[in-house]
Amino acid sequence: MNQTIILDKRPVGKPRLSDFKFLSEEKPQIKTGEILLETNYVSVDPYLRGRMNDVKSYIAPFQLNKPISSGIIARVVESNRTGFSPGDYVTGMLEWKEFQTSSGKGLYKVDAEKAPLSAYLGILGLTGLTAYLGLTEIGKPKNGETVVVSGAAGAVGSVAGQIAKIRGCRVVGIAGTNEKVEMLKSDFGFDAAINYHTAQNMGRAIAMACPDGVDVYFDNVAGNISDAVLFNINKFARIVVCGAISVYNEKSLPKGLSVQPFLVKNSALMQGFIVNDYAAIFPEAIKQLSEWMVDGKLAYTETIVKGFDQIPQAFIDLFDGKNKGKMIVKI
C-alpha cells in the first residue's frame, strides 16, 4: 500500500495534527511516458502555512482533501520515459506520498556523489537560492556594512548571514535560544547574535550589536523584532522582506509600526520577493553556492526527522523554532 497525506481542515491559528489526514491507497502503476518515484526526503517550510489558507497569493492554495506538496527528493523506481532511469535521483515539487507517478515535467536530476541528497533541498536548493538572491539582488551588501538577519538560525537565515560575511560585512543574527546564538557565532561566523527571548529591549540590543547602525536587514520574521530593527537603520538602508513567520498563524490582521516614516527619513528601500522572480539566474546562483560550499566558505546544518508519518509534526515544529537550519524529513 501507499500512504499519502492530505489537508483535511484549514488550520485556524497554529496548525494541529488534526488538520492533516493519512490515507492508504494502492501503489500506482506507470503508464507510457511516466516514471514511478519513491520519496526519500521531504522539505517542510514555513511558507506552506500560507498555502493552507483559502486566500489569493503568489501561489495557489492547497485544496481540501487533496495531497499537500513541497520540495522532495525522490528515487526513480521504474521508468517509461526517455531521460530517466531506475536509480536516478530527482528533485521537484511533489506530493506528500510514499510513491507517485510523474511525467518528469518540472523535475531535475541530482547527483548523490557531488553532495548529500538532502543538500539539494537546502543550501543547493530553493533555500540557498532564496538567501543568495534575496541578499545579493535586493540587499546588495557592500564591504564594511552591517547586515542583520532575523530567523538567523533557520535554513535561509544561516545562509544569508554567511554570504554577507563573504561579502565583507559585519553580520548580526537574531535567534530564539542561547544555543542557537552560540551556533551562529561558532559554526556560521556571525560577528554577534541576539536571543530575542532574553533581550529586555530589542531596540537597545540591536543598537549595541550594531554600533554603526544597520545597512541591510534580511527579514524572515516580521513583527516586533523587525519593528526594533527599523529604529536602527542607516541612510539608504535596504530591507529584504523574505518571510514573516511570526505572524503566519495570526487569526486577525496583525498591527505594527507604520514603516513609511522610517523609510522616508532614511531614504531606505524595503522590498519583498519570491525566489522564482529570479528563476532566469538560478543556474549561475547554484554555481556560486556550490563553489563556496566546496571551498569551505559556506557551512550548513539540518534538522532531519525520520519517518513518513512524522511529516506533519515536523512542519508544526517549525513554528516552535525546533529546527536548526533546514528542517527535512527522511523517509
N, C-alpha and C positions, 0 to 999 in steps of 0.2 A: 504493500500500500504506500501511498504518497501523501505526506502531510502538507497542508497549506494553512496560512494564517490570513484571516480576513478582518476587515474593520467591521465589527458588529454594532458598535454605537459610537456616535461622535462624542469625544471627550468634552466634559464641562470642567474647566479648570485643568489641573494636572491630570494627565492620562492615568487610567487604572487598568489592571489586568482584565477586568470585566468588559473593557471596551474592545477587546480582541477575542477572536474565536478560532479554535483549531478545528479543521475539517480533515477527514481522511477520504481519499479518492484513489482510483486505480492509477497505477503508474502509466504515464502517457506513452503512446506509440508514435514514432515519427512517420511522416509522410514524405513524398518526393520533395526535395528541396529543403528539408528540415534537418535539424540536429537535436539530439537529446542531451540535455545538460544536467549535471549533478551539482548542486550548490555546495561550495566549500567554505566560503567566507561571506558574511553579510555585514554591510555597513549600516549602523544606526546613527542618525544625525538629527540635531535639533530642528532643522527646517521641516522635517517630516510632520512635526506638530501642526504647522500651518496648513498642510495639505489635508489634515483631518477635519478642518472646518469647512463648511459648505459656503465659501465666500470666494469672490473673484480675486485672483492673484496672478503672479507671473507664471504659474503652473497650475494645471487643473487639479481640483481637489480629489482626494480618494473617494470612490463610491462605496456606499454601504453594501455589505455582503459581497464585496469583491476583494481579491487579494491585494495586500499592500506591496509596494515595490520600493526598492532602493538600490544603491550600488552593490553589486555582487561579483564575486569571483567564482566561476564555475568550471567544471571539467567536462569536456566533450566525451560522452559515453558512446554514442552512436552517431553516424553522420550519413546523410543522404544529400549532402550539399558540397559542391566543389569548394576547396579552400579551407575546409575544416576536417580534421582527422581525429579519431579517438585518441585521447590522451592530451589533446591541446587544452590549454587553459585560456579562458576568455573573461573579459570584464565588460560590464554594461549595466544599464538599468533593467533589473529583472524582478520577478515576483518572489514573494516570500514562500517558496515551495522547495521541497527537497529535490524534486525532479521536475523539469519542464521542457517543452519543445520550443524551438526558435527557428526563424528563417535566417538568422545570422545578422540581420539588419541592426545596426547600432552597437554591435559587439566588436571588441578589439582584442587581439591575441596579446597575452602577456608571457614573459619569459621567466620561469622559476629559477633559471640558472643565473640571471643577472641581478635579481633582488628577491627577497621573500615575497610570496604571493600577497600577503596582507598589505605590503607597502604600496601596492597598486590601488588600494582603496584609501590610502592615506597620503603620505608625502609625495608619492609619484602619481597620485590620482587627483580627484577634484579638491581634496583637502589642500594639498600642496599648491595646486593651481590657484585656489581661492586666495591663499596667503600671498603668493608671489604676485599675482596680477593686481589684487586689491592694493597692495603696498606700492608696487612699482608704477602702476598706471595712474593711480589716484593720489596716493600718499607722496610719491616722488621724494623719498628721503635723501638728504644730502649729507655728506661727510661733516661730522661735528654737531649735527642737530640732535634733538632729544625726541625719542619716539616712545609713546606709552601704548601698551597693549592691554586691553581688558580681556577676561577669559583666557589669560595668557598660558595657563597650564593645559588648555584644551588642544584639540588637534590642529586647528587653524592658527590659534594664537601663538603656540610654541614655535611654529614655523615662521610666522610673520616676524616675531622678535629676533630670531636668528638671522633672517635676511637683512633686517635693519642693522644688526651688528656687522654683517658682511659689508654693508654699505658705509660703515664707519660711524655709526650713530651711538649715542648713549641710549640704552634701552631699559625701560622700567616696566615691569609686568604687574598686573593685578590679578590675584587668585584668592581662593577661599579657605585655605588651610596653611598652617605653618610648614607642613611637609611639602606642599606644592610650591610655596615661596622658596624654600631651600632648593628644591629641584630646579626651579627656573634659574637660579644663580649658579648652582654647581654643575648641572647637566647641560643647560642650554646657553650659558654665558651671559645672562641678563646682568646688567650692572646693579640693579636694585629691584626689589619686589615688595609688594604691599599686600597684607592679608586684610581684605575688606571687612571680615567679620570682627577683627580685633582692633582695627584702627578707630579711634574715638571720633576723629574728624577727618573724613576722606579728603576734603579740600586741602587741609593743612598737611596731611600725609603726602599728598601728591606734590605740594609745593616744596616740601623738604627733600623728596626724592628727585625733584626736577628743579634745582636751583636756578637754572637758566630758562625756565618755562618749558612749555610743550609745543613742539613744532609739528608733530604728526601724531594723531590719535587713531589707532586701529581699534574700532569699537565692535565688540562681539556681544555686548550685554545690554546696552541702553540703561534706562532707569537712573537711580540715584548716583551710581558710580560715574556714569557719563556726565551727569549734571555737575559733579565735582570737578571733572576734568576741564569743563568749559571755563571755570574760574581761573584756570592756569594756562590757557592757550596764548601763544605769541602772535604777533603781527604776521599775517599771511600763513597762519596755520592751516593744515589740511586734515580734515576729519573723514576717515574712511569708515562708512557705515556698512559693516559686513553682516551683523546679526543683532538680535535683541532678545536673547534667551530669558532675561529677567522678566519680560512681560508676555511671553508666549502663552502662558497659562492664565492670564488675567481674564476675568469674566466680564469686565467692562473696560471701556477705553481708558488706559492709564493717563494720569495727568503729571506733568513735569514742568520744568522751566521752559520759558519761551526762548528758543535758541537764537532768534533773529538779532537781538541786541549784541550778543557775544560775537556773532559772525560779522555784523556791520562794523563795530568799533575795532575789530581786529583784521578787517578785510580778509576774513577766513573763508575757506572752502569746506563745504560739508556735502558729501556725495555718497549715495547708496549705490550698490551694484549687485548684479547677478553674474556669477562667473562665466556663464555661457555667453554673456555680452562680448567676451574676448575669445570666443572659440577659434577665430581665424589665426590666433597666435599661440594656441595650445602647444603645437609641436616645438616651437623654439623655447617656450616656457618649461616644458618637460625636459628638454635637452639641458637647460641650465640647471634645473633642480637635480637631475641625475649626476651632472658633473660635480656639483657641490657635495652631493652625498658621497660619491666615490672619493672625492678629495678629503673627506672627513670634516667639511665645513658645516654640514647640516646633520644634526642628530634628530632622532625621533623616538617617541615612546608610544606604546599601545597598551590598552586595557583589553585583553582578549577573554571573552566569556565563552564557555564551551557548551554546545547543545542547541539544536534547533528550537527546542521548547523554551529556551531562555531568551529568545529574541525580544519579545515584548518587555520583559523585565529589564533587559539591558537598555532598551530605549528609554524606559521610565527613569532609570538610574541616572541618565544624563542630566535630568532636571534637579537632581540632588548632588550634582558635582562628584559622583562616584568614579568618574573616569580620570585617568591621567593620559593626556594625549588622545589619540584616536580610539574610539570605542568600536570594537569589532566582535562579532560572534563567529566562532569557528564551529562548523558543523561536523 
